[in-house]
């Protein structure tokens, strides 16, 4: 069994981390290759990567390149991650016997990209509720992290790409009455806007944006963070929730993705609602030091590990190949 994972982004972020860790884990049982942009090959250490220089998701040239590569390399299953990769991947179904699997990592306006697949995986249940062959397999915490409990003597943090969907502008506006340090960790197109917002609200002494933290160095932030805030408007995971709990960091934030599965209702706000978020933070931030995460971490280790996810995904691959015999 030889598996090719297809991703379309030029940035090594959440989906790319997911694919890299999955391919690394499954390399023990089957050959894995990641088809991705050349810009992120460097982050995919110890996993075979290839770039096919794909452009528009609707380009017939993409279909030709992909079919040619899959045939020449005896690929058994093409696993597409995200909407663009899935649109490109399903274009080969009429021309190839390769089985096509898609993973939905986040909410889209519609699920057209994920129709007519051999199997579909959703990282939360709501993503696949209208997909008949959908299977829920949640994200996992970073397998390279030690899981050392945070000392909680550092700042409160928020982690993610600096883009509108993460709701960092709502978080900044909600921090005006909170007298604790907040670090927003990430990079992206909204950096200048968010810095200006911090300045306009005169919050420079309380809020900072950290842009030089990467996949490997983020663990150092988790080792002393006193809390994690998730302000997203929508999420597939979010993965940072799992990473924080692995380090026994208290989490509060918006009711998105799998938040309700692990976080009690009293610690959740309504998504894209600044008034709701601000009210939650002003009530709960002072209580963060009192929160005990030991029981939640036990549930995390049991249900949200890469070992569990890889085993379930392997079963999907095996069932598809056995059905075609």
Secondary structure, DSSP 8 states (H G I E B T S, - for coil): -EEEEE---SS-SHHHHHHHHHHHHHTTTSEEEEE--GGGGGGSTTSEEE------TT-HHHHHHHHHHHHHTT-SEEEEESHHHHHHHHTTTTT---EEEEEE-S--S--GGGTT-SEEEESSGGGGTT-TTEEE------TTS--------S-EEEES-SSGGG-HHHHHHTTTT--S-EEEE--STTHHHHHHHHHHTT-TTTEEEE----TTTHHHHHTT-SEEEE--SS-S--HHHHHHHHTT--EEEES-TTHHHHS-GGGEE-TT-HHHHHHHHHHHGGGGGG---HHHHHHHHHHS-HHHHHHHHHHHHHHHHHHT-
